[in-house]
């Protein structure tokens, strides 16, 4: 895919974000997923407000649509275009979905400047505690360990 095509998909992602903000659906985030031939599989935008769902970020919405359309959880060969660098949750979902390439327009620093917490979330995930974030406490549970061992022993699907 050449630079001009990538910019066109980034513009489509930004148009999705504009649509979402205009509808009052959520923040200014939109994305597009294409297959390996550059065909659009899905588009989406942030729906946190309209769905009362803190996980309904633009990339997550678009990944869900693409997976539903293709009837798979594996988006190997796909590319994601988004108008902002993915937050930690979205970046993780992108990895879980096996999306191979991500193009983004605005950086985490730019979203931080608007007041979004992406940078603080990256710091939290690196072990830096911050006010307002959940405290993580490990409490071993033998039944949970047994479940994981049984899943492994039964050669269940890993994804």
TIRO-2110 file (N, C-alpha, C; in Angstrom, 1 decimal):
// TIRO-2110
0.8, -1.2, 0.0, N, 1, A
0.0, 0.0, 0.0, CA, 1, A
0.9, 1.2, 0.0, C, 1, A
0.6, 2.2, -0.9, N, 2, A
1.5, 3.4, -1.0, CA, 2, A
1.0, 4.4, 0.0, C, 2, A
1.8, 5.5, 0.2, N, 3, A
1.5, 6.5, 1.1, CA, 3, A
0.2, 7.2, 0.9, C, 3, A
-0.1, 7.5, -0.4, N, 4, A
-1.4, 8.1, -0.8, CA, 4, A
-2.6, 7.3, -0.3, C, 4, A
-2.5, 6.0, -0.6, N, 5, A
-3.6, 5.1, -0.1, CA, 5, A
-3.8, 5.1, 1.4, C, 5, A
-2.7, 5.1, 2.1, N, 6, A
-2.7, 5.1, 3.5, CA, 6, A
-3.3, 6.4, 4.0, C, 6, A
-3.0, 7.5, 3.4, N, 7, A
-3.6, 8.8, 3.8, CA, 7, A
-5.1, 8.8, 3.5, C, 7, A
-5.5, 8.2, 2.5, N, 8, A
-6.9, 8.1, 2.2, CA, 8, A
-7.7, 7.3, 3.3, C, 8, A
-7.1, 6.2, 3.7, N, 9, A
-7.7, 5.5, 4.8, CA, 9, A
-7.7, 6.2, 6.1, C, 9, A
-6.6, 7.0, 6.4, N, 10, A
-6.6, 7.8, 7.6, CA, 10, A
-7.6, 8.9, 7.5, C, 10, A
-7.9, 9.4, 6.4, N, 11, A
-8.9, 10.4, 6.2, CA, 11, A
-10.3, 9.8, 6.5, C, 11, A
-10.5, 8.6, 6.0, N, 12, A
-11.8, 7.9, 6.3, CA, 12, A
-11.9, 7.6, 7.8, C, 12, A
-10.8, 7.2, 8.4, N, 13, A
-10.9, 7.1, 9.9, CA, 13, A
-11.3, 8.4, 10.6, C, 13, A
-10.7, 9.4, 10.1, N, 14, A
-11.0, 10.8, 10.7, CA, 14, A
-12.4, 11.1, 10.4, C, 14, A
-12.9, 10.8, 9.2, N, 15, A
-14.3, 11.1, 8.9, CA, 15, A
-15.3, 10.3, 9.9, C, 15, A
-14.9, 9.1, 10.2, N, 16, A
-15.6, 8.3, 11.2, CA, 16, A
-15.7, 9.0, 12.5, C, 16, A
-14.5, 9.5, 12.9, N, 17, A
-14.4, 10.2, 14.2, CA, 17, A
-15.3, 11.4, 14.2, C, 17, A
-15.3, 12.2, 13.1, N, 18, A
-16.2, 13.4, 13.0, CA, 18, A
-17.6, 13.0, 13.1, C, 18, A
-18.0, 11.9, 12.4, N, 19, A
-19.4, 11.4, 12.5, CA, 19, A
-19.8, 11.1, 13.9, C, 19, A
-18.9, 10.4, 14.6, N, 20, A
-19.2, 10.0, 16.0, CA, 20, A
-19.3, 11.1, 16.9, C, 20, A
-18.4, 12.1, 16.8, N, 21, A
-18.5, 13.3, 17.6, CA, 21, A
-19.8, 14.1, 17.3, C, 21, A
-20.1, 14.2, 16.0, N, 22, A
-21.4, 14.9, 15.6, CA, 22, A
-22.6, 14.2, 16.1, C, 22, A
-22.6, 12.9, 16.2, N, 23, A
-23.7, 12.1, 16.7, CA, 23, A
-23.8, 12.2, 18.3, C, 23, A
-22.7, 12.6, 18.9, N, 24, A
-22.6, 12.6, 20.3, CA, 24, A
-22.3, 11.2, 20.9, C, 24, A
-21.7, 10.3, 20.0, N, 25, A
-21.5, 8.9, 20.4, CA, 25, A
-20.3, 8.8, 21.4, C, 25, A
-19.3, 9.7, 21.2, N, 26, A
-18.1, 9.6, 22.0, CA, 26, A
-17.0, 10.5, 21.6, C, 26, A
-15.8, 10.2, 22.0, N, 27, A
-14.6, 11.1, 21.7, CA, 27, A
-14.3, 11.1, 20.2, C, 27, A
-13.2, 11.9, 19.9, N, 28, A
-12.9, 12.1, 18.5, CA, 28, A
-11.9, 11.1, 17.9, C, 28, A
-12.4, 9.8, 18.0, N, 29, A
-11.6, 8.7, 17.6, CA, 29, A
-12.3, 7.8, 16.6, C, 29, A
-11.7, 7.5, 15.4, N, 30, A
-12.3, 6.7, 14.4, CA, 30, A
-11.2, 5.8, 13.8, C, 30, A
-11.7, 4.7, 13.2, N, 31, A
-10.7, 3.8, 12.5, CA, 31, A
-11.3, 3.0, 11.4, C, 31, A
-10.4, 2.4, 10.6, N, 32, A
-10.8, 1.6, 9.4, CA, 32, A
-9.9, 0.4, 9.4, C, 32, A
-10.5, -0.7, 9.1, N, 33, A
-9.7, -2.0, 8.9, CA, 33, A
-9.8, -2.4, 7.5, C, 33, A
-8.6, -2.7, 6.9, N, 34, A
-8.6, -3.2, 5.5, CA, 34, A
-8.0, -4.6, 5.5, C, 34, A
-8.3, -5.3, 4.4, N, 35, A
-7.6, -6.6, 4.3, CA, 35, A
-6.3, -6.4, 3.5, C, 35, A
-5.6, -7.5, 3.2, N, 36, A
-4.3, -7.4, 2.6, CA, 36, A
-4.3, -6.9, 1.2, C, 36, A
-5.5, -6.8, 0.6, N, 37, A
-5.6, -6.2, -0.8, CA, 37, A
-6.1, -4.8, -0.7, C, 37, A
-6.2, -4.2, 0.5, N, 38, A
-6.6, -2.8, 0.6, CA, 38, A
-8.1, -2.6, 0.5, C, 38, A
-8.9, -3.7, 0.7, N, 39, A
-10.4, -3.5, 0.7, CA, 39, A
-10.8, -3.3, 2.1, C, 39, A
-11.8, -2.4, 2.2, N, 40, A
-12.3, -2.0, 3.6, CA, 40, A
-13.1, -3.2, 4.1, C, 40, A
-12.8, -3.6, 5.3, N, 41, A
-13.5, -4.7, 6.0, CA, 41, A
-14.5, -4.0, 6.9, C, 41, A
-14.1, -3.0, 7.7, N, 42, A
-15.0, -2.4, 8.7, CA, 42, A
-14.5, -1.0, 9.0, C, 42, A
-15.4, -0.1, 9.4, N, 43, A
-15.1, 1.2, 9.9, CA, 43, A
-15.8, 1.4, 11.2, C, 43, A
-15.3, 2.3, 12.0, N, 44, A
-16.0, 2.5, 13.3, CA, 44, A
-15.5, 3.7, 14.0, C, 44, A
-16.2, 4.1, 15.0, N, 45, A
-15.8, 5.3, 15.8, CA, 45, A
-16.1, 5.1, 17.3, C, 45, A
-15.5, 5.9, 18.1, N, 46, A
-15.7, 5.8, 19.6, CA, 46, A
-17.2, 5.9, 19.9, C, 46, A
-17.7, 4.9, 20.7, N, 47, A
-19.1, 4.9, 21.1, CA, 47, A
-19.2, 4.8, 22.6, C, 47, A
-18.2, 5.3, 23.3, N, 48, A
-18.2, 5.2, 24.8, CA, 48, A
-19.5, 5.9, 25.4, C, 48, A
-19.8, 7.0, 24.9, N, 49, A
-21.0, 7.8, 25.5, CA, 49, A
-22.3, 7.2, 25.1, C, 49, A
-22.5, 6.9, 23.9, N, 50, A
-23.8, 6.4, 23.4, CA, 50, A
-24.1, 5.0, 24.0, C, 50, A
-23.0, 4.2, 24.2, N, 51, A
-23.2, 2.8, 24.7, CA, 51, A
-23.0, 2.7, 26.2, C, 51, A
-22.6, 3.8, 26.8, N, 52, A
-22.2, 3.7, 28.3, CA, 52, A
-21.2, 2.6, 28.5, C, 52, A
-20.2, 2.5, 27.6, N, 53, A
-19.3, 1.4, 27.6, CA, 53, A
-17.8, 2.0, 27.5, C, 53, A
-17.1, 1.9, 28.6, N, 54, A
-15.7, 2.5, 28.5, CA, 54, A
-14.8, 1.7, 27.6, C, 54, A
-15.2, 0.5, 27.1, N, 55, A
-14.3, -0.2, 26.2, CA, 55, A
-14.7, 0.1, 24.7, C, 55, A
-15.7, 0.9, 24.5, N, 56, A
-16.2, 1.1, 23.1, CA, 56, A
-15.3, 2.1, 22.4, C, 56, A
-14.0, 2.0, 22.4, N, 57, A
-13.1, 2.9, 21.7, CA, 57, A
-13.3, 2.6, 20.2, C, 57, A
-12.9, 3.6, 19.4, N, 58, A
-13.0, 3.4, 18.0, CA, 58, A
-12.3, 2.2, 17.4, C, 58, A
-11.1, 1.9, 17.9, N, 59, A
-10.5, 0.7, 17.4, CA, 59, A
-11.2, -0.6, 17.8, C, 59, A
-11.7, -0.6, 19.0, N, 60, A
-12.4, -1.8, 19.6, CA, 60, A
-13.6, -2.0, 18.8, C, 60, A
-14.4, -1.0, 18.6, N, 61, A
-15.6, -1.1, 17.8, CA, 61, A
-15.4, -1.6, 16.4, C, 61, A
-14.3, -1.1, 15.8, N, 62, A
-14.0, -1.5, 14.4, CA, 62, A
-13.5, -3.0, 14.4, C, 62, A
-12.7, -3.4, 15.3, N, 63, A
-12.2, -4.7, 15.4, CA, 63, A
-13.4, -5.7, 15.6, C, 63, A
-14.4, -5.3, 16.5, N, 64, A
-15.6, -6.1, 16.7, CA, 64, A
-16.4, -6.3, 15.4, C, 64, A
-16.5, -5.2, 14.6, N, 65, A
-17.3, -5.2, 13.4, CA, 65, A
-16.5, -6.1, 12.4, C, 65, A
-15.2, -6.0, 12.3, N, 66, A
-14.4, -6.8, 11.3, CA, 66, A
-14.5, -8.2, 11.6, C, 66, A
-14.4, -8.6, 12.9, N, 67, A
-14.4, -10.0, 13.3, CA, 67, A
-15.8, -10.6, 13.0, C, 67, A
-16.9, -9.8, 13.3, N, 68, A
-18.2, -10.3, 13.0, CA, 68, A
-18.4, -10.5, 11.5, C, 68, A
-17.9, -9.6, 10.7, N, 69, A
-18.1, -9.7, 9.3, CA, 69, A
-17.4, -10.9, 8.7, C, 69, A
-16.2, -11.1, 9.2, N, 70, A
-15.3, -12.2, 8.7, CA, 70, A
-15.6, -13.5, 9.5, C, 70, A
-16.4, -13.5, 10.5, N, 71, A
-16.7, -14.7, 11.4, CA, 71, A
-15.4, -15.3, 11.9, C, 71, A
-14.5, -14.5, 12.5, N, 72, A
-13.3, -14.9, 13.0, CA, 72, A
-12.8, -14.0, 14.1, C, 72, A
-11.9, -14.5, 15.0, N, 73, A
-11.3, -13.6, 15.9, CA, 73, A
-9.9, -13.2, 15.5, C, 73, A
-9.5, -13.8, 14.3, N, 74, A
-8.1, -13.6, 13.8, CA, 74, A
-8.1, -12.7, 12.6, C, 74, A
-7.5, -11.5, 12.7, N, 75, A
-7.5, -10.6, 11.6, CA, 75, A
-6.1, -10.5, 11.0, C, 75, A
-5.4, -11.7, 10.9, N, 76, A
-4.1, -11.8, 10.3, CA, 76, A
-4.3, -11.3, 8.8, C, 76, A
-3.3, -10.5, 8.4, N, 77, A
-3.3, -9.9, 7.1, CA, 77, A
-4.0, -8.5, 7.0, C, 77, A
-4.7, -8.1, 8.1, N, 78, A
-5.4, -6.9, 8.1, CA, 78, A
-4.5, -5.7, 8.5, C, 78, A
-4.9, -4.5, 8.1, N, 79, A
-4.3, -3.3, 8.6, CA, 79, A
-5.3, -2.4, 9.2, C, 79, A
-4.9, -1.7, 10.3, N, 80, A
-5.8, -0.8, 10.9, CA, 80, A
-5.3, 0.6, 10.7, C, 80, A
-6.2, 1.5, 10.4, N, 81, A
-5.9, 3.0, 10.2, CA, 81, A
-6.7, 3.7, 11.3, C, 81, A
-6.1, 4.5, 12.1, N, 82, A
-6.8, 5.3, 13.1, CA, 82, A
-6.3, 6.7, 13.2, C, 82, A
-7.2, 7.6, 13.6, N, 83, A
-6.8, 9.0, 13.6, CA, 83, A
-6.0, 9.4, 14.9, C, 83, A
-5.8, 8.4, 15.8, N, 84, A
-5.0, 8.7, 17.0, CA, 84, A
-4.3, 7.4, 17.4, C, 84, A
-3.1, 7.6, 17.9, N, 85, A
-2.3, 6.4, 18.4, CA, 85, A
-3.1, 5.6, 19.4, C, 85, A
-3.2, 4.3, 19.2, N, 86, A
-4.0, 3.5, 20.1, CA, 86, A
-3.6, 3.6, 21.6, C, 86, A
-4.6, 3.6, 22.4, N, 87, A
-4.4, 3.6, 23.9, CA, 87, A
-3.9, 2.2, 24.2, C, 87, A
-3.5, 1.9, 25.5, N, 88, A
-3.1, 0.6, 25.8, CA, 88, A
-4.1, -0.5, 25.6, C, 88, A
-5.4, -0.2, 25.9, N, 89, A
-6.4, -1.2, 25.7, CA, 89, A
-6.5, -1.6, 24.2, C, 89, A
-6.6, -0.6, 23.4, N, 90, A
-6.7, -0.8, 21.9, CA, 90, A
-5.5, -1.4, 21.4, C, 90, A
-4.3, -1.0, 21.8, N, 91, A
-3.1, -1.6, 21.3, CA, 91, A
-3.1, -3.1, 21.7, C, 91, A
-3.5, -3.4, 22.8, N, 92, A
-3.6, -4.9, 23.2, CA, 92, A
-4.6, -5.6, 22.4, C, 92, A
-5.7, -5.0, 22.1, N, 93, A
-6.7, -5.7, 21.3, CA, 93, A
-6.2, -5.9, 19.9, C, 93, A
-5.5, -4.9, 19.4, N, 94, A
-4.8, -5.0, 18.0, CA, 94, A
-3.9, -6.2, 18.0, C, 94, A
-3.1, -6.4, 19.1, N, 95, A
-2.2, -7.6, 19.1, CA, 95, A
-3.0, -8.9, 19.2, C, 95, A
-4.0, -8.9, 20.1, N, 96, A
-4.8, -10.1, 20.2, CA, 96, A
-5.5, -10.5, 18.9, C, 96, A
-5.9, -9.5, 18.1, N, 97, A
-6.6, -9.7, 16.8, CA, 97, A
-5.6, -10.1, 15.7, C, 97, A
-4.3, -10.0, 16.0, N, 98, A
-3.3, -10.3, 15.0, CA, 98, A
-3.2, -9.4, 13.8, C, 98, A
-3.7, -8.1, 14.0, N, 99, A
-3.6, -7.1, 13.0, CA, 99, A
-2.1, -6.8, 12.9, C, 99, A
-1.6, -6.8, 11.6, N, 100, A
-0.2, -6.7, 11.4, CA, 100, A
0.4, -5.3, 11.3, C, 100, A
-0.4, -4.3, 10.9, N, 101, A
0.2, -3.0, 10.8, CA, 101, A
-0.9, -2.0, 11.2, C, 101, A
-0.4, -0.9, 11.9, N, 102, A
-1.3, 0.1, 12.4, CA, 102, A
-0.7, 1.5, 11.9, C, 102, A
-1.5, 2.2, 11.2, N, 103, A
-1.2, 3.6, 10.8, CA, 103, A
-2.0, 4.5, 11.7, C, 103, A
-1.4, 5.6, 12.3, N, 104, A
-2.1, 6.5, 13.1, CA, 104, A
-1.7, 7.9, 12.8, C, 104, A
-2.6, 8.9, 13.0, N, 105, A
-2.4, 10.3, 12.7, CA, 105, A
-1.9, 11.0, 13.9, C, 105, A
-2.7, 11.2, 15.0, N, 106, A
-2.3, 11.9, 16.2, CA, 106, A
-1.6, 11.0, 17.1, C, 106, A
-0.7, 11.6, 17.9, N, 107, A
0.2, 10.8, 18.9, CA, 107, A
-0.5, 10.8, 20.3, C, 107, A
0.0, 9.9, 21.1, N, 108, A
-0.4, 9.9, 22.5, CA, 108, A
-0.2, 11.3, 23.2, C, 108, A
0.9, 11.9, 22.8, N, 109, A
1.2, 13.3, 23.4, CA, 109, A
0.1, 14.2, 23.0, C, 109, A
-0.5, 14.1, 21.8, N, 110, A
-1.5, 15.0, 21.4, CA, 110, A
-2.9, 14.7, 22.1, C, 110, A
-3.1, 13.4, 22.3, N, 111, A
-4.4, 13.1, 23.1, CA, 111, A
-4.2, 13.5, 24.5, C, 111, A
-3.0, 13.3, 25.1, N, 112, A
-2.8, 13.8, 26.5, CA, 112, A
-3.0, 15.3, 26.6, C, 112, A
-2.6, 16.0, 25.6, N, 113, A
-2.8, 17.5, 25.6, CA, 113, A
-4.3, 17.9, 25.7, C, 113, A
-5.1, 17.0, 25.2, N, 114, A
-6.6, 17.2, 25.3, CA, 114, A
-7.2, 16.8, 26.6, C, 114, A
-6.4, 16.1, 27.4, N, 115, A
-6.9, 15.6, 28.7, CA, 115, A
-7.2, 14.2, 28.8, C, 115, A
-7.0, 13.4, 27.7, N, 116, A
-7.2, 12.0, 27.8, CA, 116, A
-6.0, 11.4, 28.5, C, 116, A
-6.2, 10.2, 29.1, N, 117, A
-5.2, 9.6, 30.0, CA, 117, A
-4.3, 8.5, 29.4, C, 117, A
-4.1, 8.5, 28.1, N, 118, A
-3.4, 7.4, 27.5, CA, 118, A
-2.0, 7.3, 28.0, C, 118, A
-1.3, 8.4, 28.2, N, 119, A
0.1, 8.4, 28.7, CA, 119, A
0.2, 7.9, 30.1, C, 119, A
-0.8, 8.3, 30.9, N, 120, A
-0.8, 7.8, 32.3, CA, 120, A
-1.1, 6.3, 32.3, C, 120, A
-2.0, 5.9, 31.4, N, 121, A
-2.2, 4.4, 31.4, CA, 121, A
-1.0, 3.6, 31.0, C, 121, A
-0.3, 4.1, 30.0, N, 122, A
1.0, 3.4, 29.6, CA, 122, A
1.9, 3.4, 30.8, C, 122, A
2.0, 4.4, 31.6, N, 123, A
2.9, 4.5, 32.8, CA, 123, A
2.4, 3.5, 33.8, C, 123, A
1.1, 3.4, 34.0, N, 124, A
0.4, 2.5, 35.0, CA, 124, A
0.8, 1.0, 34.6, C, 124, A
0.7, 0.7, 33.3, N, 125, A
1.0, -0.6, 32.9, CA, 125, A
2.5, -1.0, 33.0, C, 125, A
3.3, 0.0, 33.1, N, 126, A
4.7, -0.2, 33.4, CA, 126, A
5.1, -0.2, 34.9, C, 126, A
4.0, -0.3, 35.7, N, 127, A
4.2, -0.4, 37.1, CA, 127, A
4.2, 0.8, 37.9, C, 127, A
4.0, 2.0, 37.3, N, 128, A
3.9, 3.2, 38.0, CA, 128, A
2.5, 3.5, 38.5, C, 128, A
2.3, 3.4, 39.8, N, 129, A
1.0, 3.6, 40.4, CA, 129, A
0.6, 5.1, 40.2, C, 129, A
-0.6, 5.3, 40.0, N, 130, A
-1.1, 6.7, 39.8, CA, 130, A
-2.5, 6.8, 40.5, C, 130, A
-2.7, 8.0, 41.0, N, 131, A
-4.0, 8.3, 41.7, CA, 131, A
-5.1, 8.1, 40.6, C, 131, A
-6.2, 7.5, 41.0, N, 132, A
-7.3, 7.3, 40.1, CA, 132, A
-7.3, 6.0, 39.4, C, 132, A
-6.3, 5.2, 39.5, N, 133, A
-6.2, 3.9, 38.8, CA, 133, A
-6.3, 2.8, 39.8, C, 133, A
-6.9, 1.7, 39.4, N, 134, A
-7.1, 0.5, 40.2, CA, 134, A
-5.8, 0.0, 40.8, C, 134, A
-5.9, -0.4, 42.1, N, 135, A
-4.8, -1.1, 42.7, CA, 135, A
-4.9, -2.5, 42.4, C, 135, A
-3.8, -3.1, 42.0, N, 136, A
-3.7, -4.5, 41.6, CA, 136, A
-3.2, -5.4, 42.7, C, 136, A
-4.0, -6.4, 43.1, N, 137, A
-3.7, -7.3, 44.2, CA, 137, A
-3.8, -8.7, 43.8, C, 137, A
-2.7, -9.5, 43.9, N, 138, A
-2.7, -10.9, 43.6, CA, 138, A
-3.2, -11.7, 44.8, C, 138, A
-4.3, -12.5, 44.6, N, 139, A
-4.7, -13.5, 45.6, CA, 139, A
-4.8, -14.8, 44.9, C, 139, A
-3.9, -15.7, 45.1, N, 140, A
-3.9, -17.0, 44.5, CA, 140, A
-5.2, -17.8, 44.8, C, 140, A
-5.8, -18.5, 43.8, N, 141, A
-7.0, -19.3, 44.0, CA, 141, A
-6.8, -20.6, 43.3, C, 141, A
-6.6, -21.7, 44.1, N, 142, A
-6.3, -23.0, 43.6, CA, 142, A
-7.3, -23.5, 42.5, C, 142, A
-8.6, -23.1, 42.6, N, 143, A
-9.6, -23.5, 41.6, CA, 143, A
-9.3, -22.9, 40.3, C, 143, A
-8.8, -21.6, 40.3, N, 144, A
-8.5, -20.9, 39.1, CA, 144, A
-7.2, -21.5, 38.4, C, 144, A
-6.3, -21.9, 39.3, N, 145, A
-5.1, -22.5, 38.7, CA, 145, A
-5.4, -23.9, 38.1, C, 145, A
-6.3, -24.6, 38.8, N, 146, A
-6.7, -25.9, 38.2, CA, 146, A
-7.4, -25.8, 36.9, C, 146, A
-8.3, -24.7, 36.8, N, 147, A
-9.0, -24.5, 35.5, CA, 147, A
-7.9, -24.2, 34.4, C, 147, A
-6.9, -23.4, 34.6, N, 148, A
-5.9, -23.1, 33.6, CA, 148, A
-5.2, -24.4, 33.3, C, 148, A
-4.8, -25.2, 34.2, N, 149, A
-4.1, -26.4, 34.0, CA, 149, A
-4.9, -27.4, 33.1, C, 149, A
-6.2, -27.5, 33.5, N, 150, A
-7.1, -28.4, 32.7, CA, 150, A
-7.3, -27.9, 31.3, C, 150, A
-7.4, -26.6, 31.1, N, 151, A
-7.5, -26.0, 29.7, CA, 151, A
-6.3, -26.4, 28.9, C, 151, A
-5.1, -26.2, 29.5, N, 152, A
-3.9, -26.5, 28.9, CA, 152, A
-3.8, -28.0, 28.6, C, 152, A
-4.1, -28.9, 29.5, N, 153, A
-4.0, -30.3, 29.4, CA, 153, A
-5.0, -30.8, 28.3, C, 153, A
-6.1, -30.1, 28.1, N, 154, A
-7.1, -30.5, 27.1, CA, 154, A
-6.7, -30.0, 25.7, C, 154, A
-5.6, -29.3, 25.6, N, 155, A
-5.1, -28.8, 24.3, CA, 155, A
-6.1, -27.8, 23.7, C, 155, A
-6.7, -27.0, 24.5, N, 156, A
-7.7, -26.0, 24.0, CA, 156, A
-7.0, -25.0, 23.2, C, 156, A
-7.8, -24.3, 22.4, N, 157, A
-7.3, -23.2, 21.5, CA, 157, A
-6.7, -22.1, 22.3, C, 157, A
-5.5, -21.7, 21.9, N, 158, A
-4.8, -20.6, 22.4, CA, 158, A
-4.9, -19.4, 21.4, C, 158, A
-5.1, -18.2, 21.8, N, 159, A
-5.3, -17.1, 20.9, CA, 159, A
-4.6, -15.9, 21.5, C, 159, A
END
